[in-house]
Amino acid sequence: MGTGSARGGARPVALTARRVALEALLEIEGGGRANVVVPRLLEHTGLDERDRGLVTELVYGTCRMRRACDWLVDRHLRGHTDPEVRAGLRLGAYQLAHLRTPPHAAVSATVEEVRGPGRGVVNAVLRKVAGDVGGGDLRWPDPATELSYPDWIVARLARDLGPAAAREALVVMNTAPSVTRRSDGYTQDQASQWVAAAVGAQAGELVVDLCAAPGGKATAMAYGAADPIPAQGGAQQGGPALVVAADRATDRARIVAGNVAGLGLENVVTVVADGTAPPLRPAISDRVLVDAPCSGLGVLRRRPDARWRVRATDVDRLALLQRQLLEAAADLVRPGGTVAYSVCTLTVVETAAIDRWAASALPWLAPLPPPGPPWTPAGRGALLLPQAAGTDGMYLLLLRRTA
Ligand SMILES: C[S@@+](CC[C@H](N)C(=O)[O-])C[C@H]1O[C@@H](n2cnc3c(N)ncnc32)[C@H](O)[C@@H]1O
């Protein structure tokens, strides 16, 4: 237990995991990102390891299950709630319905941390929610509320993947991600490691990563550190390639440079550049990776608040950018060289439809065999569903420039 306020003020009160979680939820509601807010608040608390883990679980879980929690509490609320009350209600409902915390602990420990006149409302409503959850016959109005996603994401994935596969993906993305480390110690999801390995960078080659930040795949390719896709091979052989790691965002390119330095790599050149017009000679590169900006619907377990931020209209806007990036890659790669296109999302528009477009717009890029299981074929590429191997969801298309 620490003291004061998680936001840095020095008040002589004990800080608990639930109070820190409440403050994080308030900041996230005000526009902060969970993966930025939580580590920053934890820095200012003296909480022990166990309580820090509890803060992360409470905040990430409450963010993911926000819609389900709101439905549980709104049935017992009348009128407007202030942000502190709303955050307290969501936090309590999450513990009751999803963590299965015993009602006496979930309600009283949460109510104790709510400041201001709304405390009584939080207490009264959470007691009713505890009764509903304990009663065991909750009738959710629809799958989107129960699984706690915006309607459009549920509808889009059901259409694009089929209802059963979509539901499985949505359920899996409500769980905490596993942590995987590469042989060089860098933490990177298995799916991203597979993509980096599938690029197949060889010793002495020039590899351009057009959208490199924060540098996970660029460093994997430079180090030869990523695990290959099972039964696929394609791991790096015989020493390092030279990797040009480009990103349009200066602050994000700095993160790449920091990761490169941290890993002691000398074969990565980081540049700030627009990947749709890279400052490099045509046909200069042996391999190009386009790990394109996307709607991120395959990595929602890793970014608990992202589902509330991404919009249906983003998908079409991003698909346009993805085509422009792939077009630039097609010019950058030498005859005989390869282009890998990947996105961490599951929509058809950003995956199989990009492939269909590439097949007609970039006919000098011929398909290479897509990865096998646990990936499933999608167009000339392959899709990795989050439930297939417990990884992030990902799409990969491998192409070779013909002479
Ligand atoms: C999916 S992330 C890349 C992840 C990275 N490859 C890794 O493995 O760590 C997409 C990146 O594309 C960058 N980006 C967006 N538009 C871009 C553009 N026009 N040119 C280059 N980079 C761009 C974003 O700043 C973001 O860092």
The ligand as a MOL file (V3000), in Angstrom:
LIG
                    3D

  0  0  0     0  0            999 V3000
M  V30 BEGIN CTAB
M  V30 COUNTS 27 29 0 0 0
M  V30 BEGIN ATOM
M  V30 1 C 1.5060 -1.6660 -37.0810 0
M  V30 2 S 2.5800 -0.3610 -36.6640 0 CHG=1
M  V30 3 C 4.1390 -1.0690 -37.0590 0
M  V30 4 C 4.6670 -2.0440 -36.0300 0
M  V30 5 C 6.1200 -2.4300 -36.2610 0
M  V30 6 N 6.3360 -2.9560 -37.5920 0
M  V30 7 C 6.6210 -3.4110 -35.2320 0
M  V30 8 O 6.6450 -4.6180 -35.5050 0
M  V30 9 O 7.0120 -2.9920 -34.1510 0 CHG=-1
M  V30 10 C 2.3300 0.7740 -37.9640 0
M  V30 11 C 3.2680 1.9560 -37.9780 0
M  V30 12 O 3.0650 2.6330 -39.2050 0
M  V30 13 C 3.3810 3.9790 -39.0060 0
M  V30 14 N 2.8480 4.7460 -40.1660 0
M  V30 15 C 1.6040 5.2060 -40.3810 0
M  V30 16 N 1.5200 5.8010 -41.5890 0
M  V30 17 C 2.7510 5.6890 -42.1490 0
M  V30 18 C 3.3120 6.1080 -43.3850 0
M  V30 19 N 2.5890 6.7430 -44.3090 0
M  V30 20 N 4.6120 5.8480 -43.6030 0
M  V30 21 C 5.3670 5.2030 -42.6840 0
M  V30 22 N 4.8870 4.7950 -41.5060 0
M  V30 23 C 3.5960 5.0220 -41.2490 0
M  V30 24 C 2.7860 4.3150 -37.6690 0
M  V30 25 O 3.4390 5.4300 -37.1030 0
M  V30 26 C 3.0600 3.0040 -36.9050 0
M  V30 27 O 4.2290 3.1260 -36.1500 0
M  V30 END ATOM
M  V30 BEGIN BOND
M  V30 1 1 1 2
M  V30 2 1 2 3
M  V30 3 1 2 10
M  V30 4 1 3 4
M  V30 5 1 4 5
M  V30 6 1 5 6
M  V30 7 1 5 7
M  V30 8 2 7 8
M  V30 9 1 7 9
M  V30 10 1 10 11
M  V30 11 1 11 12
M  V30 12 1 11 26
M  V30 13 1 12 13
M  V30 14 1 13 14
M  V30 15 1 13 24
M  V30 16 1 14 15
M  V30 17 1 14 23
M  V30 18 2 15 16
M  V30 19 1 16 17
M  V30 20 1 17 18
M  V30 21 2 17 23
M  V30 22 1 18 19
M  V30 23 2 18 20
M  V30 24 1 20 21
M  V30 25 2 21 22
M  V30 26 1 22 23
M  V30 27 1 24 25
M  V30 28 1 24 26
M  V30 29 1 26 27
M  V30 END BOND
M  V30 END CTAB
M  END
